[in-house]
Amino acid sequence: MPAQFLRRPTTASIARTFAFASTAFVIATCVSGADQKPAQPAAAPGAVSEPKPVAPANSREAAIRATAEAFIKAFNAGDAKAIAGLWIENGTVADEQGNLFKGRKAIEDEYAALFKAHPAARMQIAIQSIDFPTPTTAIEDGVTRIVSPGNEPPTACRYTAMHVEQDGKWLMASVRESSMPVSSNFAQLQDLGWLVGDWESKSNDVTAHSQTRWIANKSFLQRNFSVHRGGMLVSSGTQIIGWDPRSSRVVSWTFDSSGGHGTAAWSSTSDGWGLDSAGVTADGVPTSCKDFLIRVPGDDNVFGWRSSDRKLGETSLPDVPEVVFDRVATKR
């Protein structure tokens, strides 16, 4: 639940806050019989009244699926009030730890606090089944997944939601959640999560750009880089950083615009990371170097990069002195 997430620094609990986010309601236009035809006389004593028409099951299921999309839209817009309106007035949410949240006001407050703390969180929903025990009740089972661009672990949650139809509207009466493990190498790479974002280094007429983001369920980091001289692009490439379970260490694979490629084994150092790199040029000449990523203690908005022991085939190349990268503010 959002309250739990806000009370605890770990983001693993974020999934538990969103299981009840999987459904929404469709507002149907209801026109009373009095607006369409004259009132009918009361049934004679003992007479059997006609059953109330019931919408086909496929129509009801389509309505619930459509409202799930409406919920996603409200969640991603950060609209806590609209989300709370998807429950009946005294609807409830129970998380896997037994905490109970009752009523639209409590639900709205939880979401409002969550959106304030994590405005970039985005939701995905996978509905697994929808059953109708009665024509006016539905049981929905599914999985929610939270995607966040920051240095937070991937999260998922199983949920069961009971919907009821009230005055032509499908609303949630209760939702129960249970945690769901997520397969990812995030734990092995989270110490590099601060690299996520845009970076820039300028020196005379040379500008280097670097952009890093999480990919593949946060099991890898992808860094795109480029170098411009005098306003013209002179080189670019992509680096994938991941975890090698065989060697139990961080590794990376780099591909540059000239057609060369290489790999590196990462080792933690007292002031950052050291990379033992080896590769090959586009025409088959082997390359190697020792690179260093240098951190400034307590500052996640700047880092240094230098390279030594550089070789092209049998030829030794000059060291590259430290280049300083500064974080570029994201434009919103």
N, C-alpha and C positions, 0 to 999 in steps of 0.2 A: 504494500500500500504506500501511497505517497508519504504518509506521516512517518512510517518506518524508514523510508529511504532518506528523508530529511534528517532524521535523528541519527542515522548511522552514516559514516563517511563512505562505506563501500557502496559501489553502484550495482552489485549483484542483486540487491533487493529491488532494483528499479522494475524488473520484470513483474514482480509480485504486485506492483501498483497498477499494472495495466491489463491484467487479465479481464477485469470487468469492463474493459474498454472495447470489447469485441462486438458489441451490439448497439443498435440504435432503433429509432422508431420511425414509422411512416405515418404521416398525418393523412387520414382518409376523410373525404367530405361526406358527412352524414346528413341526410335529409330525412326529417321525420315523416311518417306516413301522413300526418295532418297537413303537411305542406303540399302533398301530391294528390290526395284523394279524400273524400269525406270520411269522417269517423265512422267506423263500423259499430253496429249494435253489440252490446255485450253478449258473450256466448251463453247459451242456455245452460242451466244447471246440469252437470253430468256430461256436457259436451266435451270432446277432445279438441284442444286448440292445435292449429297447424304448427309444426316445428319451425323455429327461426332459421332462415337460409344461412348456410355455412359456406364460406369461400373454399374453393378447391385447395387441397394440400399444396399443390405446386405453386399456387398463387400466394399462399401464406409463407411458404419457404422463400419465394422470390422477394417478398417484402422484408423478411428478416435479413436476407443477404444484402439487400439494398441498403438497409439501415446500418449494417456493419461498415459499408463504405462511407455513409454519412458520419459515423463516429470517427473514422480515420481522418476525415476532412476536418472535423471539429478539433480533434486532438492535435493534428499538425498545425492548426491555426492558433493553438493555445487558448481555446474558448472553453473555460471551465464551466461556465453557466450552461452552455449548450450541452455539454457532456452530462451534467447533473440532471438535465431535463429528460434524459433517456431512461430514467428510473421512475417507478411509481413514487408517490409522495413519501412513503415510509420504506422505500427499498433498502436492501442491505447488501453489504460486501463483506465477506469473511476471507481473510488470508490464511496461508498454511500454518501460521503460528497461533491461530485462534483469535486474532484481533477482529473485532466487529465494528463496522462503520454503518450507521443507520441514518437514513434520511437524505434528501437532496442537498440540504445545506452542508452537512458534514462532507458529502462527496465533493461538492463544489469547492469547499475550502481546501481539501486535500489536493485537488488538481491545481487550483490556483497557486498554491505554494510550490508544487512540483514544477509548473511551467515557469515560475519566477526563478527557480534555482537552475533549471535545465531547459532553457528556451529552444535549444537546437535538437532536442530529442524528437525522434520520429518513430511512428508505429507501423508495424505490419501485422496483418491478421490472416490466419489460415483456419477457416471453419472446417471441421472434420465431420460433423454430423448435426442434423437438426431433426428432432422427433416431436410429434404432436400427441401427447397423452390424451388430450381433449381438444375440441375445436378451438378453444380460447386459451390454451396454454402450449408453450413450446419449450423444449429442452435443447440447448445448443452446447456442443462441446467443440473445443478448438485450442489453438496455440497462438499466443501473441509473441512478437519479437520487437525489441526496442533497438533502434539504430541511433547511435550518437557519434558525432564526428570527433569528439574529444578523447582524452586518454581514459576511457571507461571501458570495462569489459563488456563483451556481447552478452545479452540477457534474453531469456525466453521463459514463458510460463504457460502451463496448462490451465484451462478454466472450464467451468460448467456454469451456464447462465440459464435461469428460468425466466421466460417471457410470459406476460399475460396480455390479453387484448382487453382494453378498456375504452369504451366509446369509439371504437374504430381505430384505436391506436395500439400498436404493439410496444409495450414498455417492459423494462427489466424489473422483476420483483426481487430476485436475489442472485448473487454471483459468488461462487466459491472458487478459490485459487489453490494451485499446488506448484511448487518449484519444479523446474525442468533443467537438467544439466545441459550445457552448451559445449560442444566439442570445438576447441580453439586452442591455438598456441599463444594466446594473448598473454598469459601469465609469464611466459618466457621472454616476451618482448616488451612488456609494459615499462621497463626502465628506459626504453627508447621512445616512449610515447610523446615525450616533450618535443620531439622533432616534427611532429605533425603541424603543418602550417606552411606559410610562404616565407622564404628567406632571400636576402639579397646582399651582395658584396660589390662595392664600387672602388675602383682604383684607376685614376687617370681616365683613359677612354675605354677601359674594360669593365664590363658589368656581368657578374655571374648571378644567375637565379637558381633557386632550388625550391621545389614544392614537394612536400611529403604528405601522404594520406594512408589511412588504414584500408586494406582490401581483404577479400576472401574471409569474411567473418572474423576480422581482426587477427587472422593467423599470419599475415604478412604486412609489411610496410612497403609502399611504392614511392620511390623518390624520382621525380623528373627534374632534369637539370639542363641548363643551357648557358652558353658564354657568348656575349656580344662584344665586338670591338668596333669602335667608331660607329655604333648603331647597326652593324651588320652581324648576323648570326654566323659564328665561326665553328661552333660545335654544340652538340646536344646529346642526350641519351636518357636511359631509364635504368634505375637500380631497384632490385627487389631484395628486401631484407627479411630473412625468416629464421626458423629454428631447425637445426639438423639433429634429429634424435639419435643418429648413430654416433656422432662425435660429441653430443650434448653441449653444443655451443651455437652462438649466433653466426650465421653465414650470410653472404650476399652474392648476387649475380648482377653484373653490370653489362649493358649493351649500349655502344655509342654510335653516333650517326655516321661514322666512317666505315662501319662494318666490323669493328673490333669488339671483343667481349672478354670478360674476366670474372673471376671469383675471388672472394676474400673470406678469411676466417677472423671473426671479431673476438677480442679479449678485453675484459674490463681492466682499466688502469686507475691509478689514484686520481687522475684528473680528467677522465673520460674513457675513450676507447682506442685500442690499437688494432689496425687491420693489416694482416699479412695478405697481400694481393698478388695474384698471378693471372696473366691473360695472354692474349694473342692479338696482333694487328690484323687488319683485313687481308694483308698479303702473307700472313702466316708467321710473322716474326714474334717470338715469345717476349713477354714483358713481365716485369715484377717490380714491386715497391713496398715500402712500409709506410702506411698512412696513419695519421693520428687525428681523432676528433677530440677537441679540447673544450671542456665545459668551464664556465665561470660559476663558482660556488654560489648557490642561492639565486641565480639569474637564468631563467629559461628563455630569455629573449635574445641571447647572443651566444655564439660558439665560434671556435677557431678550427681551421683545417690546414694541415701541412703534410708534406710528403717527402720521404727520404729513401736512400738506398735504391734509387730508381735505375732500372736497366732496360735497354732495348736490344734484345739479342745479347751479344757480348759487350755492348757499349754501355758505359756508365753515363748517366745523365745528371745534370745539376739538381740539387734539392729544390723543392718548391717551398719558399718561406711561408710562414703562417698567414692565412687569409681569414679575415674576420667577417662572419655573416651576422646580419641583424634581422630580427623577425619583422616582417612587413605586416602592418595592420590589415586585417581583412575588411574589405569594403562591404557594407550591408545595404 
